[in-house]
Amino acid sequence: MERKEEVGKENGNSEEELRTLSDGSICGFESLHRLLESSLSPQVFKEVSRLLIGMNCGKPLEPLPIIEIAKGLSSQHDFDIQAFKFNADKELLREPRIVRVGLIQNSISLPTTAPFLDQKKAIFQKLKPIIDAAGASGVNILCLQEAWTMPFAFCTREKRWCEFAEPVDGESTQFLQGFARKYNMVIVSPILERDLKHGETMWNTAVIIGNNGNIIGKHRKNHIPRVGDFNESTYYMEGNTGHPVFETAFGKIGVNICYGRHHPLNWLAFGLNGAEIVFNPSATVGELSEPMWPIEARNAAIANSYFVGSINRVGTEVFPNPFTSGDGKPAHADFGHFYGSSHVSGPDASCTPSLSRNKDGLLISDMDLNLCRQLKDKWGFRMTARYEVYADMLSRYVKPDFEPQVISDPLLHKNHV
């Protein structure tokens, strides 16, 4: 729902203001981009957009037409759908390398009190038309959100949610393999993994399904949060798969799962391994991280000369039993609002507008992967990186006898009369 009247009027605690707070919108608008577009004159909005989401090859990011089948599915199943194109400069010796990427964000389908099997099946049914819209639109690589098969119950510390864990080749992978074959589409599927060969240990894992329905590989989340209600180390620990880059039929991809986006070296490692697109499937809430959300992935895309697809789930998930997290806040039954806002960032500092803050959605982006090398050549970040300097610094830092390189002003420690 979007409110078209003028925003910015002071209404106190009006009914309208309370409604917009409760439905996850921004003053009745589904995204900041749509709020600004409705509130500013076309000329001012154009200039604000230039500063907020950048320019691609010297022009505003080009919107793509959405096919009628996808529009129909979007209307019938009430999900946001947007599409954009990242261009690259024309080259004399290389043909364009256009890849169509899709990101899906969604809310859960049933209350968390429903039987677990019913919850899982309902999410599968909810995603089916969105995946069909992506496939019908010619998406080559599709990425789902973190732990997409379940509520993000890791705030509760209750072990019963472990029942959602499954092997890499489990039910969710089998469900998606059919779509991969049908649409000739690579699918990145982040799940709660149960490692049957190693003591049934659990991991936060992204499964990479090839366009022939085969399992290319997996990556486990490198960094586990211990902040606010994110009590994830109750369920799984830091991953042990390094920073793999998967060479697919459509390009080289990496997966930086959720909290890893706060760690610049994590982004760097995927770039050093040759990633052209890095996905960041996430589950994060407004009070904790929203000011950081449009910044971190975009910085990573710029610094590492690759594309980044950022995905966040949608909605407020209420759990049966109140919980606390040692932060002094009273017991509560929900994380807060998962604000969606999925988007794609380019290596040239351009960025798509975000999907809705409060609706399921599909974001489609055409990317000319030639842009990655063009930006490496333009800025020379790899050439000027001085990796050997930082390698030496880090090798010393991880040792117990590390001494910081601090030069103190000798006058700081003199007594002044």
N, C-alpha and C positions, 0 to 999 in steps of 0.2 A: 504494500500500500504506500502511496506517495502523496504527500500534501503539497498542492500546487500554489497555495496562497503565500504571500510574502512571509519569509522567515526573519527571525531576529527581533520580533516584537516581544516586549517583556510582559509575560502573562502570569507571572507568579507561579503558583502550583496549580495551574489550570488542569482541567480534565484532559485536554489535548496533550499537555506537556507530560502528564503522568502516563498517558497511553504510549507516547513515543518512547518513553524510558522502558516500559514493560515489553514492547514488541521487538526490541532490538534495533530499531531504526535510528536515524539521526534526524531529529525534529520531523519525523514522518517520512523521511527519504531513505531509500534502500542503501545508498552509498554516499560518500562525500562528493564524488564526482557529479552525481545527479543533483545533489543539493546545490552545489556551486553553479551547475548549468542552469538550474531553475531560478537562481537568485541573482545572477550577474547578467549584465548586458553581454551580447555576443562578443563584442570586441574585448571587453575586460576578461570574459571567460576564456577566450582564446589565449590571452597573454598569461593568465593564471595557469592554464593547462600546460603551456610551454615550460613554465617554471616547475610545476609539480610533477609532470610525467614525461617531460623532455621531448626531444625531436628525433626522428629516425631518418637518417640521410637528409637532414636539413628540413624535413617536413613533419607535420603532425602524423602520428601513427595512423595508418590507413585502415578503416573498417572493412571487414569482409562481408559480402552478402550471405545471409543464412538461408539454407534451402527450405522449401516449404514443408518437407517431412519433419525436419527438426523443429520448425516453428510450431507445427501442429502438436508434436509431442510436448513441447514446452508449454503450450497453452493448455493442453489436456491434463498434464500432470503438474502444472504450476511450478515450473522451475525457471530460473533466470538463464538466459542464453545470450552470449556476446561473442563476437569474433573480430579478430584484428590481424594485420599483416605487418611483419618486420621485414623491410627490404634491406638489401645490401647494394653497394655500388657494382655496376657491371664490370666484369673483368674480361681481359682479352684471351687468357689462357685457361680459365676454368669456367665451366658452365655453372649456373645457379644450383644450389643444393637446397631445394625447398622441402621442408618437413612440416607436416601439420600435426600440432600437439594439442591435446585436450586435457583439461583439469576438471575434476568433479568434486564439488563440495556438497555435503548433505547433512541433514539432521537425522536423528534416530526416528523410527516409525511408531514404536509402541512405548508405553510407560516402562520404566525400569523394573516395575513390579510384575510385569507379564512373564510367563514362562520363557526361559532362555531360548529354547528352540523356536518359539513363536517370534521372539524379538529378532533373531538372526534371519529367519525366513522373510520377515517383513522388510528388513533392510535390503535383502536380495531383490525382492519384488519392487521396492522403491527405486533401486538403481537400474533395473532392467531398461526402462524407457529412456533414461538419461544416457546409458551406454549405447542403446540403439540410435539415439540422436547423434552421438559422437561417430559411431560407425557409418551411419548413413551420410554424414558430412565429410567422410573421407579422412578422418583422423588416423594418423599413422602410429602415434605413441600416446597412450592414455595413462594418466596417473590418478589414483584415488587418494583419499585422505588417510591420515594415520589411524590405525586400528579401526578400519572402516566397518568391520563386521559386528561391532559391539558398541555399547555405551562406553564413554571414556571413564571407567569406574575406578581408575587407579588412585583417585582421591580418597576412597573409602577405607583402604587397607584391608578390606574383607576378602578372604581367600576364595569365596564361592565364585567370584567372577573369573577365576582361573579356568572354569569350564569352557569359556569361549576360546581358549588356546587350541591350536590345531597344527598338525605337521605342515611342512612346506607344500606337500602335494595333497593337502586336505580338501575339505568341502568347498571352501571359497576359491581355491585355485582351480578346481574342477569346474566350478560355475563359470569362471572367467575364461577358461581355455576355449570354451565353445564360442564366445564372442571374438576371441583372438583369431580363431580359424575363420569364422564367418566373415569378419571384416578385414582380414589381413593386417591386424593391429597388434603392436606390442603393448602390453598392459603392465603397469607397476602397481602391485597389490600389497599395501602395508597391512600386516596382520599381527596378532599375538601368536607367536610361534611356540609349539611344543616340540622340543628336540628329543625324539624317541630313542635316539642312539646314545645319548649322553645323559642318562638319569632322568629323562623327561623334564629337563630344565626348560624354563621359558625365556624367550627373547622377544624384543620388539623388532620386527623383521619386515623388510620389503622383499617380496618375491617378484622376480622379473620373468614375465611370461612372453615368449617369442611370438612373432606373427604367425607361426605355424602351430601354435598351441603348446609348444615345448617349454620346459622350464630352463631358462638360460642360467639362472643363478639366484643368489639371495644376498642381501646386505643387512647386517644387524646394527641397530642404533648405537652410535659411538659415545654419546654424552647423555647421561641420565640426570634429570633435574631433581634437586632437593630444595625446592623453593615454594612457599605458599602451600596450596593443596596438592601440588604435584608430588605425590608420595610413591613414585614409580619404582623405586628400588626395593619396595616391598614385594614386587612381582618379578623383576628382572634386573640384571646388572648391565654394565657397559659391554658393548658388542666386541666380537673377536674376529671380525672379517676385514679389518683394515679400511681401505678407501677404494673399493673396486670400481672400475669403469666397465660397463657392459657394452660391447660392440654389437649393435643390433643392425637389422636390415636398413634402418633409417638414420643411424647416427650413433655416436658414443655418448652414453648417458650414465650419470651417477645419481645416488639418492642420499641426500643429507637429511636424516629424519629429525624433525621437530627441533628439540633443544640444541641440536648441533649447529643451528643457524647462528647461535650466539658466540661461536668459536671460530674466529677467522682462519686459524690453521686447518680446521676441518674443511672449510671451503677450499683453501689453498691446495690441500692434498688431492682432492678430486680433480682440480685443474692440472696439477703436475702429472697426474695419470692420464691426461688427455681428454677429459670430459668436454663435450660440446653443449650439453644440456644437463643441468643438475636440478632434480626435483626436491622440494622441501615439503613433504606431507606432514601436516601439523595438527595439533589440537591445543588451542590457546585462547585465553579469555581476555576481555577488554580491560578490566581493571589492572591486570598484570602487565600486558605486553603491547597493547594496541599502538601506542606512539612509536614503538620500535618496528612494528610489522612492515610498514612501507619502506623502511630504511635499510634493514640488514641484508635482505636478499638482493636489493638493487645495488648496494655497495659491493656485494660478492660478485655479481655479474660484471660490474665495471672492473674490479680489481683483478679478476681471473679470466676476463675475455671469453665468457660463455653466457648462455641463456640460463635463466632460473625460473622454474615454475613453482609458485608458492600456493599451497592448498591448506585451507583451514576449515574445520567442520562448523556447523551452524546450529544455533538453538541453545536452550537451557535444559540440562539433563538433571532431573531431580531423583535422588536415590532414597530408598526406603528408610534408611537409618541415618540420623544426623552424625556428623563427624567433626573432629577438630584437627588442626595441623600444627599445634605448638607455636602459633603466632599470636596468641592472646585474643583472637577473635572468638566470639561465641559459637557454639555448635551450630552447624548449618547443614543443609541436605543437598546443596548443589555447588558446582564449581564457580558459577557465574555464567555470563553469556558468551558462548562461542560465536565470534563475530564474522565468520566467513571471510569475505573480502579477498578471495583468491585472485591472483594476478600473475602476469609474466613480466620479467625484467630482461632487457637486452643488454649486451655488452657495451652499447653506445650510450648508456644512461637513459634510454627511452623505456617506457613502461606502459602496459595497458591500464585502462581504468579497472577498478576492482569489481568483482561480482558483488552481489547483494550481501548485506550484513545479516539478513534474517530470512533468506530463502535458499532452498537448494539451487544449484546452478551448474552450468557447463560453460567453460571458457575455452574457445578455440583460437589458436594462434598459428599462423603460417610463419615459419622462420627460415630465412636464407642463412644456412650455417656458414656460408662464406664470410659473413659479417664477423665471425670470431677471429679469423686470421687478419682480416682488414683492420680490426681494432688493435690487435697485437702489433701490427706493423706501424700503425699510427702513433700509439702511445709508448711502445717499447717497454712495457712494464716487466716482461720476462727478461729482457736484455739488461735492464737496469736494476734488477731485484736484489743483487748482492746476496744470493742464497748462502754462500760460503760464510759470510759474516754472521748471519743469524744461526746457521748450523753450529758454528763454534760457540756462540752465545748460549744456545739451548743445551748443547752438550755439557757446558759448564754448569748451567742452571740446575739440571736434574741431579747433580752430585751433592751429597750431604755437606761438603765443605765449601759450597758456593759462597762467594763474597760479591755483593752488588758493587758495580762500578760507580761509586759516589765520590765526588770531589767537594769537600766542604770548604766554605769560606773560613779561613783561619781566624777571622775576627769574630765569628759567631761564639767562640768559646773563650774569649778574653773577657776579663772583668772590667767593666767601664766604671770609672769613678765619677 
